[in-house]
C-alpha cells in the first residue's frame, strides 16, 4: 500500500475520464480468512489510496466480486501483475482481474454537435454562487424553439446536421451526450422539469449522470415520479447533494418524509399552492403603488415611476432587470391616442403626444374588483440567490378621474377632465408557509411588489 500512497495525483481533465470499462476483481478462494464485508472494505480502502480520483466509479459488489466502472487510464495503471499481487496481500486472499468494455451508444457526430450547441444555448451561470446551470425543461418544445432560431423548421424534411434526434431521457444516446457535456462544461445544476419522467434508470446507467463529476443538484419538478424505489437510482450519483421534486406523485406518498434519510440527499418539495387568497388583505400593495404613481407624475419623477414597474434580481430573478410596459388609451372627441411604452419612458411619451401636457391622475381610485393567487416564480431555481420560489399575483380593476393639462397652470392653459377604467396587475415575492393567512400577512408585508401590467382607457368626463 505504501507504494501507491507515494504516487502523485494524475491530472484530471475531460480526456480519459469516460468510464467505459469495468475492472472486475474476483476472489478465487472462497475459504480464505477474509469475509465479504472485509473484502468490500479492503477493496474500497485500496481504491482510495490509488490516487486516481475521477478515474473510477463506485464499485458494485456481488458474492466474491467487486465490479468497478473505470477509465482506460485506470485499467492501464491497475490491471498489472504487480498490483494484483499487492492487492492479494492486502485482502489476504487470491484474486484475479478481468476487464469488460462498457459499450457506449452514440449519436452520429452531426447530431452530437447539434445537441451540444443546443445544450450550450440552454446553459447559464449564477455569478453570485459561481454555479453553472443547464435548463432542459420541456426539452422537446425547447429544442424545437431553438431549432427555429437556427433557421430550421422542426417539421421540415431532415437533412444531414439538422435531424431531429430522439429526445427521450430513456434514450441512452441522449443520456451519454448529455453526461459528456455536463462533465466537460462543469455543470453544477441540471433542470429536467416538465419532461414526464417516470423512470430514472437510464439517467443513472453506468455511462450516465454519475460520470458528471461536478453535478450536485437535480431539479425534477412536475414529472411523473411516483415511488421512492424510483428515486433510489439516484444514490448511484454519489456527487449529488440536492433534488427538487415539487409536483411529482411521490411527494404524496406517506413515506416521502423519510426520503431524505434513505437517499442521503436534500429533498425539496413545495406543497400544492392555493389558487386564491382572501381579498380582504390585498389592497395594501395597490394603495401604496397607486399613491406613489400619482406622486411621481405630479413631481415629474421618471426614476420613481420606473422603480414601481421594474423587476430586478432581488426577489424576482430578472437579470438584467425588466421594466414593465404601460398601455393607456386616451379618447378625446374624435381623437384616440395610444400610449404604449416602457414605464421609464411614460412621462416623455405623454409630453410628446400631447404637446407638453401631462396626464395627472387623481389619487382617489375606486376598486371595482380584483383577484389574487399564488403562482410559482418561473425565474426561480435552487441556485438563484435571493429569488423567491413563489409570487403573489393580484389584479385590480379600478376607476377614477384624471386631468390632461400643462404642468404649470396659467390663465391660458386648458384643462381636460377625464375619467378612466384601469387594470393593474401586481406581483409580490413570498414564501409559501403552509397557511394562507401567514403567507399573505407575514411574508408579503415588507415588500410592496411591482407592477407587471398597467392598461387603462381614458375618456372625456361626463361631468364636463
GIGIKA-V138762 format. One record per run of one state. SS is the DSSP state (H for helix, E for strand, - for the rest). FROM is the first residue (numbers start at 0). TO is the last residue. If there is no record, write none. Layout:
ss = [SS:SS]
from = [FROM:FROM]
to = [TO:TO]
//
This chain:
ss = [-:H:-:E:-:H:-:E:-:E:-:E:-:H:-:H:-:E:-:H:-:E:-:E:-:H:-:H:-:E:-:H:-:E:-:H:-:E:-:H:-:H:-:E:-:H:-:H:-:H:-:E:-:E:-:E:-:E:-:E:H:-:E:-:E:-:E:-:E:-:H:-:E:-]
from = [0:1:5:20:27:35:48:55:56:59:62:64:70:71:78:80:91:94:101:108:121:122:126:130:135:138:149:171:184:188:191:208:211:216:219:227:236:241:244:248:252:253:263:265:268:278:281:282:299:301:308:309:311:314:315:321:323:324:332:334:342:353:356:376:386:387:389:406:415:430:435:441:449:460]
to = [0:4:19:26:34:47:54:55:58:61:63:69:70:77:79:90:93:100:107:120:121:125:129:134:137:148:170:183:187:190:207:210:215:218:226:235:240:243:247:251:252:262:264:267:277:280:281:298:300:307:308:310:313:314:320:322:323:331:333:341:352:355:375:385:386:388:405:414:429:434:440:448:459:463]
//
